[in-house]
Amino acid sequence: MLLNLSNHPAHLWPEAQRQAATDAYGGIQDMPFPAIPPAFDTDGVRLMVADYEARIRALALEHPRLVVHLMGELVFTHLLVTRLLAIGIPCVASTTERTVIEEVDGRKVSQFLFVRFRYYR
């Protein structure tokens, strides 16, 4: 199973991304990414990471082939990926290709097209 720990619930993903997740991991479960207070120092973020690691460990007991899709605030993501990899829980990021369309009025609209899941190592 793919645990989607991001600010983007799987039901809002493009079809290609949902299909790739289902094909590779069997299913998707969302876990909302936490709001990381900007005033927190690294130790404050570490406390949040410990809480999420415990939650993910519990899910891994139910889903032994769990893979975590982790995208979000950089320090939290780095700390959690490091801890999860250390206990044998694989983590992935989604990759996209960005296209920019310039509108008639000069506005630029970015579109992100899913390409693949990439493992953190």
TIMI-2910 file (N, C-alpha, C, CB; in pm, 1 decimal, decimal comma, always signed):
<rs>
+----------+----------+----------+----------+----------+----------+----------+----------+----------+----------+----------+----------+------+
!      n_x !      n_y !      n_z !     ca_x !     ca_y !     ca_z !      c_x !      c_y !      c_z !     cb_x !     cb_y !     cb_z ! resn !
+----------+----------+----------+----------+----------+----------+----------+----------+----------+----------+----------+----------+------+
!    +84,4 !   -118,3 !     +0,0 !     +0,0 !     +0,0 !     +0,0 !    +88,9 !   +124,6 !     +0,0 !    -96,0 !     -0,2 !   +122,6 !  Met !
!    +41,0 !   +228,4 !    -65,5 !   +108,7 !   +357,2 !    -66,0 !    +38,5 !   +449,0 !    +33,1 !   +110,4 !   +419,6 !   -208,7 !  Leu !
!   +113,6 !   +496,1 !   +132,5 !    +61,8 !   +595,3 !   +225,8 !    +99,8 !   +731,9 !   +171,5 !   +117,4 !   +573,4 !   +371,4 !  Leu !
!     +0,6 !   +810,1 !   +135,9 !    +22,1 !   +943,0 !    +79,5 !    +25,1 !  +1045,9 !   +191,5 !    -87,7 !   +977,8 !    -23,7 !  Asn !
!   +145,5 !  +1085,3 !   +231,9 !   +163,5 !  +1186,7 !   +335,4 !   +206,1 !  +1315,0 !   +264,4 !   +270,1 !  +1141,8 !   +444,4 !  Leu !
!   +105,3 !  +1391,6 !   +223,7 !   +129,6 !  +1515,0 !   +148,6 !    +10,2 !  +1607,8 !   +167,5 !   +153,9 !  +1485,4 !     -3,2 !  Ser !
!    +20,5 !  +1725,1 !   +109,0 !    -91,3 !  +1820,1 !   +112,0 !   -187,7 !  +1800,0 !     -4,1 !    -38,7 !  +1962,1 !   +110,0 !  Asn !
!   -168,0 !  +1691,8 !    -79,7 !   -248,4 !  +1667,1 !   -198,7 !   -316,2 !  +1530,5 !   -187,4 !   -161,0 !  +1674,7 !   -326,6 !  His !
!   -442,2 !  +1527,2 !   -143,5 !   -512,6 !  +1399,3 !   -130,5 !   -515,6 !  +1324,6 !   -263,8 !   -656,0 !  +1421,8 !    -79,4 !  Pro !
!   -507,0 !  +1193,1 !   -255,7 !   -497,6 !  +1110,1 !   -376,0 !   -617,4 !  +1127,7 !   -469,0 !   -484,8 !   +964,4 !   -337,0 !  Ala !
!   -735,0 !  +1156,1 !   -414,0 !   -851,0 !  +1170,7 !   -503,0 !   -838,7 !  +1294,5 !   -593,3 !   -980,2 !  +1179,5 !   -419,8 !  His !
!   -746,2 !  +1385,3 !   -561,7 !   -722,8 !  +1502,6 !   -645,6 !   -604,7 !  +1483,6 !   -741,0 !   -698,8 !  +1624,1 !   -558,4 !  Leu !
!   -535,1 !  +1370,0 !   -731,1 !   -423,6 !  +1342,7 !   -821,4 !   -475,5 !  +1320,7 !   -962,5 !   -343,1 !  +1220,2 !   -774,0 !  Trp !
!   -391,1 !  +1344,1 !  -1061,3 !   -430,3 !  +1307,4 !  -1197,9 !   -445,8 !  +1155,2 !  -1207,5 !   -325,0 !  +1358,6 !  -1301,7 !  Pro !
!   -527,7 !  +1112,7 !  -1299,6 !   -554,8 !   +969,7 !  -1316,4 !   -426,5 !   +889,3 !  -1334,0 !   -646,3 !   +947,3 !  -1436,1 !  Glu !
!   -330,1 !   +940,8 !  -1410,0 !   -205,1 !   +868,0 !  -1433,7 !   -130,4 !   +840,7 !  -1303,4 !   -115,4 !   +946,6 !  -1529,4 !  Ala !
!   -134,1 !   +935,3 !  -1210,9 !    -64,8 !   +918,0 !  -1082,9 !   -137,4 !   +816,0 !   -996,0 !    -53,4 !  +1052,4 !  -1008,7 !  Gln !
!   -270,4 !   +824,7 !   -991,4 !   -347,5 !   +726,5 !   -913,8 !   -327,2 !   +586,4 !   -969,1 !   -497,3 !   +762,3 !   -914,2 !  Arg !
!   -327,3 !   +575,2 !  -1101,5 !   -309,1 !   +444,0 !  -1164,0 !   -169,6 !   +388,5 !  -1137,1 !   -333,4 !   +453,2 !  -1314,8 !  Gln !
!    -67,9 !   +473,0 !  -1146,2 !    +69,4 !   +428,9 !  -1118,5 !    +82,2 !   +380,9 !   -973,6 !   +170,1 !   +543,7 !  -1146,0 !  Ala !
!    +18,4 !   +451,9 !   -881,3 !    +23,0 !   +412,1 !   -740,2 !    -47,5 !   +279,1 !   -719,0 !    -40,6 !   +520,0 !   -651,6 !  Ala !
!   -162,9 !   +262,8 !   -779,4 !   -238,8 !   +138,0 !   -766,0 !   -161,8 !    +21,7 !   -827,6 !   -377,5 !   +151,1 !   -832,4 !  Thr !
!   -105,3 !    +42,7 !   -945,2 !    -29,8 !    -62,8 !  -1012,3 !    +92,7 !   -105,1 !   -930,9 !    +13,6 !    -16,2 !  -1151,1 !  Asp !
!   +164,7 !     -7,4 !   -877,5 !   +290,2 !    -37,0 !   -807,7 !   +270,9 !    -81,3 !   -663,0 !   +378,9 !    +83,9 !   -810,7 !  Ala !
!   +168,6 !    -26,6 !   -595,6 !   +158,5 !    -45,9 !   -451,3 !    +27,7 !   -110,3 !   -406,1 !   +174,5 !    +85,2 !   -382,6 !  Tyr !
!    -66,9 !   -128,5 !   -495,8 !   -190,2 !   -199,0 !   -463,6 !   -303,9 !   -112,2 !   -414,8 !   -162,4 !   -299,7 !   -362,6 !  Gly !
!   -275,8 !     -0,9 !   -357,3 !   -379,6 !    +88,1 !   -306,5 !   -316,7 !   +212,0 !   -247,4 !   -466,5 !    +17,3 !   -202,0 !  Gly !
!   -400,9 !   +307,6 !   -211,9 !   -353,4 !   +435,9 !   -159,2 !   -434,4 !   +470,6 !    -35,6 !   -364,2 !   +549,1 !   -266,3 !  Ile !
!   -365,4 !   +517,0 !    +66,7 !   -432,2 !   +571,7 !   +184,8 !   -371,9 !   +709,2 !   +211,7 !   -416,7 !   +476,4 !   +310,1 !  Gln !
!   -456,7 !   +808,0 !   +235,1 !   -409,2 !   +943,1 !   +264,6 !   -383,7 !   +961,9 !   +412,8 !   -509,5 !  +1046,4 !   +216,1 !  Asp !
!   -278,2 !  +1036,4 !   +443,2 !   -251,4 !  +1088,6 !   +576,9 !   -213,5 !  +1234,7 !   +554,4 !   -136,0 !  +1006,3 !   +653,6 !  Met !
!   -296,7 !  +1328,4 !   +597,7 !   -266,4 !  +1469,7 !   +570,6 !   -130,9 !  +1512,2 !   +627,1 !   -375,7 !  +1558,4 !   +628,8 !  Pro !
!    -59,8 !  +1591,1 !   +549,7 !    +68,6 !  +1644,6 !   +594,5 !    +41,7 !  +1746,1 !   +705,3 !   +148,0 !  +1710,1 !   +475,8 !  Phe !
!   +120,9 !  +1742,5 !   +812,1 !    +94,8 !  +1835,7 !   +922,8 !   +132,2 !  +1979,7 !   +887,4 !   +171,9 !  +1792,1 !  +1047,2 !  Pro !
!    +64,6 !  +2071,6 !   +952,7 !   +102,3 !  +2213,0 !   +942,3 !   +223,2 !  +2232,8 !  +1033,1 !    -17,8 !  +2309,9 !   +982,6 !  Ala !
!   +335,2 !  +2268,6 !   +975,4 !   +458,7 !  +2288,0 !  +1051,6 !   +468,3 !  +2436,6 !  +1086,2 !   +585,7 !  +2239,3 !   +970,3 !  Ile !
!   +457,8 !  +2471,5 !  +1215,1 !   +466,9 !  +2613,5 !  +1251,1 !   +602,1 !  +2672,0 !  +1210,3 !   +445,0 !  +2632,0 !  +1402,3 !  Pro !
!   +602,0 !  +2782,8 !  +1137,8 !   +727,9 !  +2842,5 !  +1092,7 !   +818,9 !  +2884,4 !  +1209,2 !   +698,6 !  +2963,1 !  +1004,9 !  Pro !
!   +762,3 !  +2908,6 !  +1325,5 !   +842,8 !  +2950,2 !  +1440,7 !   +914,1 !  +2832,5 !  +1508,0 !   +754,7 !  +3021,2 !  +1542,3 !  Ala !
!   +876,9 !  +2709,9 !  +1474,0 !   +941,3 !  +2592,5 !  +1534,8 !  +1089,0 !  +2588,4 !  +1496,4 !   +870,4 !  +2461,3 !  +1490,6 !  Phe !
!  +1171,8 !  +2548,5 !  +1594,1 !  +1309,6 !  +2515,9 !  +1561,0 !  +1315,2 !  +2367,6 !  +1523,1 !  +1406,2 !  +2548,3 !  +1680,8 !  Asp !
!  +1433,2 !  +2317,3 !  +1492,6 !  +1445,5 !  +2179,0 !  +1447,9 !  +1399,0 !  +2081,4 !  +1555,0 !  +1589,2 !  +2148,8 !  +1409,1 !  Thr !
!  +1423,4 !  +2111,0 !  +1681,4 !  +1378,3 !  +2020,6 !  +1787,9 !  +1225,9 !  +2011,7 !  +1792,7 !  +1432,1 !  +2067,4 !  +1923,8 !  Asp !
!  +1158,3 !  +2122,3 !  +1767,5 !  +1012,4 !  +2119,8 !  +1761,4 !   +963,1 !  +2033,1 !  +1646,8 !   +957,6 !  +2260,9 !  +1746,9 !  Gly !
!  +1030,4 !  +2041,8 !  +1533,3 !   +993,7 !  +1959,0 !  +1418,2 !  +1021,6 !  +1812,6 !  +1449,7 !  +1071,1 !  +2003,1 !  +1291,1 !  Val !
!  +1132,6 !  +1784,6 !  +1518,9 !  +1165,7 !  +1645,6 !  +1556,2 !  +1055,2 !  +1582,2 !  +1639,4 !  +1297,9 !  +1640,9 !  +1634,0 !  Arg !
!   +993,1 !  +1659,5 !  +1727,5 !   +882,7 !  +1605,6 !  +1808,5 !   +765,3 !  +1565,0 !  +1719,4 !   +836,3 !  +1709,6 !  +1913,3 !  Leu !
!   +735,7 !  +1645,7 !  +1620,9 !   +628,2 !  +1611,7 !  +1526,8 !   +665,7 !  +1487,6 !  +1446,1 !   +598,8 !  +1730,5 !  +1431,9 !  Met !
!   +790,5 !  +1480,3 !  +1405,2 !   +838,1 !  +1365,1 !  +1328,0 !   +822,9 !  +1236,9 !  +1410,1 !   +986,2 !  +1385,0 !  +1285,6 !  Val !
!   +857,3 !  +1242,6 !  +1537,3 !   +844,5 !  +1123,4 !  +1623,3 !   +700,1 !  +1075,5 !  +1628,1 !   +894,6 !  +1153,7 !  +1766,3 !  Ala !
!   +606,1 !  +1168,5 !  +1636,2 !   +464,1 !  +1132,9 !  +1637,4 !   +424,1 !  +1065,1 !  +1506,0 !   +377,4 !  +1258,3 !  +1661,4 !  Asp !
!   +466,3 !  +1121,7 !  +1393,8 !   +429,8 !  +1063,9 !  +1263,7 !   +499,8 !   +930,5 !  +1240,5 !   +464,5 !  +1161,3 !  +1150,4 !  Tyr !
!   +621,9 !   +918,2 !  +1287,9 !   +691,0 !   +789,0 !  +1275,5 !   +612,2 !   +680,9 !  +1349,7 !   +836,4 !   +798,1 !  +1331,2 !  Glu !
!   +564,0 !   +712,1 !  +1468,8 !   +485,8 !   +614,6 !  +1546,4 !   +358,0 !   +575,7 !  +1472,0 !   +450,7 !   +671,9 !  +1685,5 !  Ala !
!   +290,8 !   +673,0 !  +1413,7 !   +168,6 !   +644,1 !  +1337,1 !   +198,1 !   +553,8 !  +1217,2 !   +103,3 !   +775,0 !  +1289,2 !  Arg !
!   +307,1 !   +584,0 !  +1150,2 !   +342,8 !   +506,9 !  +1030,9 !   +387,6 !   +366,1 !  +1069,5 !   +454,1 !   +578,4 !   +951,5 !  Ile !
!   +461,5 !   +353,3 !  +1179,3 !   +500,5 !   +219,8 !  +1228,2 !   +376,4 !   +133,8 !  +1254,0 !   +585,4 !   +231,7 !  +1358,0 !  Arg !
!   +275,1 !   +194,0 !  +1314,1 !   +151,2 !   +120,1 !  +1342,3 !    +85,6 !    +74,0 !  +1212,4 !    +52,9 !   +207,7 !  +1423,6 !  Ala !
!    +81,9 !   +159,9 !  +1113,1 !    +25,3 !   +121,2 !   +982,6 !   +108,3 !    +11,5 !   +916,5 !    +16,9 !   +243,3 !   +889,3 !  Leu !
!   +239,8 !    +17,8 !   +934,0 !   +327,6 !    -82,2 !   +873,5 !   +303,6 !   -221,1 !   +933,5 !   +474,2 !    -41,7 !   +891,8 !  Ala !
!   +255,9 !   -227,1 !  +1056,5 !   +221,9 !   -356,8 !  +1115,9 !   +102,6 !   -418,9 !  +1044,0 !   +191,2 !   -341,3 !  +1266,2 !  Leu !
!     +8,2 !   -336,0 !  +1001,9 !   -109,5 !   -382,8 !   +928,5 !    -78,4 !   -405,7 !   +780,8 !   -223,7 !   -282,4 !   +942,5 !  Glu !
!    +17,4 !   -330,2 !   +727,2 !    +53,3 !   -335,0 !   +585,3 !   +204,8 !   -352,1 !   +574,4 !     +5,7 !   -205,5 !   +510,1 !  His !
!   +253,8 !   -475,5 !   +582,5 !   +398,8 !   -497,7 !   +586,3 !   +475,7 !   -448,5 !   +464,1 !   +425,0 !   -641,9 !   +603,1 !  Pro !
!   +409,3 !   -429,7 !   +351,1 !   +476,7 !   -379,6 !   +230,9 !   +448,4 !   -230,2 !   +209,5 !   +431,9 !   -460,1 !   +107,2 !  Arg !
!   +423,8 !   -159,2 !   +317,1 !   +392,2 !    -16,9 !   +312,5 !   +506,2 !    +63,5 !   +250,3 !   +362,1 !    +34,9 !   +452,8 !  Leu !
!   +470,0 !   +156,4 !   +163,0 !   +562,1 !   +254,6 !   +105,8 !   +500,2 !   +391,2 !   +133,3 !   +586,5 !   +230,6 !    -50,1 !  Val !
!   +582,9 !   +487,0 !   +175,2 !   +531,8 !   +620,1 !   +210,3 !   +566,8 !   +720,2 !   +100,9 !   +589,2 !   +667,1 !   +346,3 !  Val !
!   +462,6 !   +783,0 !    +45,4 !   +479,6 !   +894,3 !    -49,2 !   +485,3 !  +1019,6 !    +36,7 !   +361,4 !   +901,4 !   -158,1 !  His !
!   +603,5 !  +1082,8 !    +41,5 !   +625,8 !  +1191,5 !   +136,2 !   +672,1 !  +1315,8 !    +61,4 !   +729,4 !  +1150,7 !   +243,6 !  Leu !
!   +586,9 !  +1419,0 !    +65,4 !   +614,8 !  +1546,3 !     -0,2 !   +565,1 !  +1656,9 !    +92,2 !   +546,7 !  +1555,0 !   -142,3 !  Met !
!   +653,0 !  +1752,4 !   +121,8 !   +608,8 !  +1863,0 !   +205,6 !   +725,3 !  +1943,1 !   +259,6 !   +524,9 !  +1811,8 !   +319,8 !  Gly !
!   +703,3 !  +2009,8 !   +370,7 !   +802,9 !  +2096,5 !   +433,9 !   +936,3 !  +2021,8 !   +442,0 !   +755,8 !  +2141,7 !   +576,1 !  Glu !
!  +1042,6 !  +2088,5 !   +401,4 !  +1169,5 !  +2021,1 !   +376,6 !  +1235,4 !  +1958,5 !   +499,3 !  +1263,2 !  +2116,9 !   +316,4 !  Leu !
!  +1241,0 !  +2027,7 !   +610,9 !  +1308,3 !  +1972,1 !   +728,4 !  +1229,5 !  +1853,2 !   +783,7 !  +1325,7 !  +2080,3 !   +837,4 !  Val !
!  +1098,7 !  +1866,7 !   +794,9 !  +1014,5 !  +1756,0 !   +839,9 !  +1033,0 !  +1635,6 !   +747,4 !   +865,3 !  +1798,8 !   +844,4 !  Phe !
!  +1025,9 !  +1659,6 !   +617,5 !  +1039,3 !  +1551,4 !   +520,1 !  +1175,4 !  +1483,0 !   +533,9 !  +1021,0 !  +1605,2 !   +376,8 !  Thr !
!  +1280,2 !  +1560,7 !   +541,4 !  +1415,3 !  +1504,1 !   +555,2 !  +1426,7 !  +1418,7 !   +681,6 !  +1520,8 !  +1616,8 !   +558,2 !  His !
!  +1383,0 !  +1472,5 !   +793,7 !  +1394,0 !  +1398,9 !   +919,6 !  +1310,1 !  +1271,4 !   +918,8 !  +1351,7 !  +1487,6 !  +1035,7 !  Leu !
!  +1188,0 !  +1279,4 !   +866,3 !  +1101,5 !  +1161,9 !   +865,8 !  +1151,3 !  +1056,4 !   +767,0 !   +958,1 !  +1202,1 !   +831,6 !  Leu !
!  +1193,4 !  +1096,9 !   +649,5 !  +1248,0 !  +1000,7 !   +552,7 !  +1368,1 !   +929,3 !   +614,0 !  +1288,8 !  +1071,9 !   +420,0 !  Val !
!  +1457,2 !  +1003,3 !   +676,7 !  +1575,9 !   +943,6 !   +738,3 !  +1536,9 !   +838,2 !   +841,6 !  +1662,5 !  +1052,3 !   +804,0 !  Thr !
!  +1439,1 !   +870,0 !   +925,5 !  +1396,4 !   +775,9 !  +1029,9 !  +1325,2 !   +654,9 !   +970,8 !  +1304,5 !   +845,8 !  +1130,0 !  Arg !
!  +1239,4 !   +677,7 !   +871,4 !  +1166,5 !   +565,3 !   +812,0 !  +1260,6 !   +471,2 !   +737,4 !  +1058,0 !   +616,7 !   +716,9 !  Leu !
!  +1354,1 !   +525,9 !   +662,3 !  +1449,2 !   +440,6 !   +591,7 !  +1532,7 !   +358,7 !   +690,5 !  +1540,8 !   +525,6 !   +502,0 !  Leu !
!  +1566,3 !   +418,4 !   +804,1 !  +1647,0 !   +348,5 !   +905,0 !  +1575,1 !   +227,2 !   +963,2 !  +1684,2 !   +444,0 !  +1017,1 !  Ala !
!  +1441,8 !   +228,2 !   +960,4 !  +1366,2 !   +113,7 !  +1012,9 !  +1307,7 !    +27,5 !   +900,8 !  +1253,7 !   +162,5 !  +1104,3 !  Ile !
!  +1351,8 !    +53,4 !   +779,5 !  +1314,5 !    -32,6 !   +667,5 !  +1184,1 !     -1,0 !   +598,1 !  +1308,3 !   -168,4 !   +713,7 !  Gly !
!  +1131,8 !   +119,6 !   +617,6 !  +1009,0 !   +159,5 !   +548,1 !  +1048,0 !   +246,8 !   +429,7 !   +910,3 !   +235,6 !   +644,1 !  Ile !
!  +1024,4 !   +197,1 !   +306,5 !  +1062,3 !   +274,1 !   +187,7 !   +977,8 !   +400,7 !   +173,2 !  +1048,5 !   +187,8 !    +62,2 !  Pro !
!  +1040,2 !   +502,0 !   +113,4 !   +972,4 !   +629,4 !    +90,3 !   +994,2 !   +671,5 !    -55,0 !  +1024,5 !   +739,3 !   +188,5 !  Cys !
!   +891,2 !   +735,0 !   -111,9 !   +899,6 !   +785,1 !   -249,0 !   +851,7 !   +929,5 !   -255,7 !   +816,8 !   +696,8 !   -344,2 !  Val !
!   +896,6 !   +995,5 !   -360,4 !   +846,6 !  +1129,0 !   -396,0 !   +785,3 !  +1116,1 !   -534,4 !   +961,8 !  +1239,4 !   -392,8 !  Ala !
!   +690,8 !  +1202,4 !   -565,5 !   +636,1 !  +1203,6 !   -701,3 !   +712,6 !  +1306,8 !   -782,5 !   +482,7 !  +1235,0 !   -701,2 !  Ser !
!   +737,5 !  +1273,1 !   -908,1 !   +806,3 !  +1366,1 !   -996,8 !   +706,9 !  +1415,5 !  -1101,4 !   +930,4 !  +1298,9 !  -1064,3 !  Thr !
!   +726,9 !  +1538,5 !  -1144,0 !   +637,0 !  +1598,9 !  -1241,9 !   +718,4 !  +1673,1 !  -1346,7 !   +536,5 !  +1694,4 !  -1173,3 !  Thr !
!   +653,6 !  +1694,8 !  -1458,4 !   +710,2 !  +1779,9 !  -1562,3 !   +626,8 !  +1906,7 !  -1565,1 !   +712,0 !  +1708,4 !  -1702,9 !  Glu !
!   +692,8 !  +2019,2 !  -1556,6 !   +622,9 !  +2148,4 !  -1552,7 !   +614,8 !  +2206,7 !  -1692,9 !   +694,4 !  +2247,7 !  -1457,0 !  Arg !
!   +494,7 !  +2245,6 !  -1730,7 !   +476,3 !  +2318,4 !  -1855,7 !   +414,8 !  +2453,3 !  -1821,0 !   +386,1 !  +2238,2 !  -1957,1 !  Thr !
!   +455,7 !  +2555,0 !  -1893,5 !   +404,4 !  +2690,5 !  -1870,1 !   +332,6 !  +2736,7 !  -1995,6 !   +519,5 !  +2789,7 !  -1831,8 !  Val !
!   +210,7 !  +2783,6 !  -1975,5 !   +131,0 !  +2836,3 !  -2086,1 !   +114,1 !  +2986,0 !  -2062,5 !     -8,7 !  +2763,5 !  -2097,2 !  Ile !
!   +150,3 !  +3065,7 !  -2162,4 !   +131,7 !  +3210,0 !  -2149,9 !     -4,1 !  +3245,8 !  -2208,4 !   +246,4 !  +3288,7 !  -2221,5 !  Glu !
!    -86,7 !  +3306,4 !  -2125,4 !   -221,0 !  +3345,7 !  -2166,2 !   -213,8 !  +3473,1 !  -2251,7 !   -311,9 !  +3367,9 !  -2041,8 !  Glu !
!   -321,3 !  +3502,7 !  -2319,6 !   -329,0 !  +3621,0 !  -2406,4 !   -302,9 !  +3748,4 !  -2326,8 !   -466,7 !  +3628,9 !  -2475,0 !  Val !
!   -348,3 !  +3751,5 !  -2202,1 !   -331,0 !  +3872,2 !  -2120,1 !   -193,3 !  +3879,1 !  -2052,9 !   -439,6 !  +3878,1 !  -2013,8 !  Asp !
!   -102,3 !  +3787,6 !  -2088,5 !    +32,8 !  +3790,6 !  -2033,1 !    +52,8 !  +3706,2 !  -1908,3 !    +69,3 !  +3929,8 !  -2002,4 !  Gly !
!    -57,3 !  +3657,5 !  -1850,0 !    -43,4 !  +3571,3 !  -1732,6 !    +19,7 !  +3439,0 !  -1773,6 !   -180,7 !  +3547,3 !  -1664,7 !  Arg !
!    +98,9 !  +3381,9 !  -1684,5 !   +157,8 !  +3250,9 !  -1709,1 !    +90,5 !  +3150,0 !  -1617,8 !   +311,8 !  +3252,8 !  -1686,4 !  Lys !
!    +49,6 !  +3039,9 !  -1676,1 !    -17,1 !  +2934,3 !  -1601,0 !    +72,0 !  +2810,7 !  -1605,7 !   -160,1 !  +2904,0 !  -1658,7 !  Val !
!   +109,2 !  +2760,5 !  -1488,4 !   +191,8 !  +2640,2 !  -1480,8 !   +103,5 !  +2518,4 !  -1467,0 !   +290,8 !  +2648,2 !  -1363,5 !  Ser !
!   +141,8 !  +2413,2 !  -1535,4 !    +72,5 !  +2285,1 !  -1525,1 !   +178,6 !  +2180,7 !  -1492,8 !     -6,5 !  +2249,3 !  -1658,0 !  Gln !
!   +147,8 !  +2092,3 !  -1397,8 !   +241,6 !  +1990,3 !  -1355,9 !   +186,5 !  +1854,7 !  -1396,6 !   +267,4 !  +1996,9 !  -1203,3 !  Phe !
!   +261,6 !  +1782,1 !  -1478,8 !   +218,8 !  +1652,5 !  -1528,6 !   +299,1 !  +1543,0 !  -1458,4 !   +235,8 !  +1643,8 !  -1682,9 !  Leu !
!   +229,5 !  +1451,7 !  -1393,8 !   +294,7 !  +1342,4 !  -1322,8 !   +379,8 !  +1259,8 !  -1419,2 !   +190,2 !  +1253,2 !  -1253,3 !  Phe !
!   +500,4 !  +1222,2 !  -1373,2 !   +588,8 !  +1138,1 !  -1452,5 !   +608,8 !  +1001,9 !  -1385,3 !   +724,1 !  +1207,9 !  -1473,4 !  Val !
!   +650,2 !  +1002,9 !  -1257,5 !   +678,3 !   +876,6 !  -1189,0 !   +696,8 !   +898,6 !  -1039,9 !   +802,9 !   +810,0 !  -1248,1 !  Arg !
!   +703,2 !   +786,4 !   -965,8 !   +743,9 !   +789,6 !   -826,1 !   +893,1 !   +758,7 !   -822,1 !   +661,2 !   +687,8 !   -738,8 !  Phe !
!   +966,5 !   +833,2 !   -739,7 !  +1111,0 !   +814,4 !   -726,6 !  +1142,8 !   +783,7 !   -579,9 !  +1189,6 !   +941,5 !   -776,1 !  Arg !
!  +1221,5 !   +677,5 !   -558,9 !  +1256,5 !   +637,0 !   -423,1 !  +1359,8 !   +729,8 !   -361,9 !  +1308,5 !   +494,5 !   -422,3 !  Tyr !
!  +1338,8 !   +763,3 !   -234,8 !  +1442,9 !   +826,3 !   -154,9 !  +1541,2 !   +714,1 !   -120,7 !  +1384,1 !   +897,6 !    -23,9 !  Tyr !
!  +1668,0 !   +740,9 !   -126,3 !  +1769,6 !   +639,4 !    -91,4 !  +1870,9 !   +698,9 !     +1,8 !  +1839,8 !   +584,2 !   -217,1 !  Arg !
+----------+----------+----------+----------+----------+----------+----------+----------+----------+----------+----------+----------+------+
</rs>
